[in-house]
Structures are given as C-alpha cells and as structure tokens.
Amino acid sequence: PKGLIDLDRAVELYPMATQPLLGRATIFISLKQYQKALDDGDTAIRLNREYPGGHLARGMALQRMGEHEKALASLSEAYKRDPKDRATLHTRIICYIATRDL
C-alpha cells in the first residue's frame, strides 16, 4: 500500500520520531501483520516511554494476537497518558470482554 511506503520512508528519514511508527503500526494491524505492529509499538515506547501511541499500538497488536492480558497492561499505560483517547478505551473494553473481567 502507498501509505505504508510513505510511512516506511518517514521512519527511515526520522528514526527518532514516534508518530510515523504509530501510523505504520495502524496499517500493519489493518493488514493483519500483528508482529510488525507490535515491533513498531515497542520501538515507539523505547524512543519515548511517555508517548501514549506506542503503548496503544502495542496493546492493539497484542489484542489482535489474542494476548488480552498483555494487551490490557499496554493499554493501561496508554490510558494513564491519554485517558480520553477513544481507540484506547475501545480496545480496553474488548480486552475486558475477552477476559471476562467486566
């Protein structure tokens, strides 16, 4: 996909930027390439532990991989940093339902 090509280039040009990693992780999730999305989330966290997007990308990838407990841990970190983010809230709810921790 063209968006992925552009984001690959952005990651290459700006290796210390977290936003292109989140964008690329989102595309990887839509392509069901969850390990690549997880890797980008982990990289974003290493670059800036306070950036909620890295934790969100990691949590979303883990949720899609069926690792709901691990996903909840990452999503909780994202939630601490941005409690109003809808994607974080939505994915946390999905994980709570999957783990029956309502």
Secondary structure, DSSP 4 states (H G I P E B T S, - for coil): -HHHHHHHHHHHH-TT-SHHHHHHHHHHHHTT-HHHHHHHHHHHHHH-TT-HHHHHHHHHHHHHTT-HHHHHHHHHHHHHH-TT-HHHHHHHHHHHHHHT--
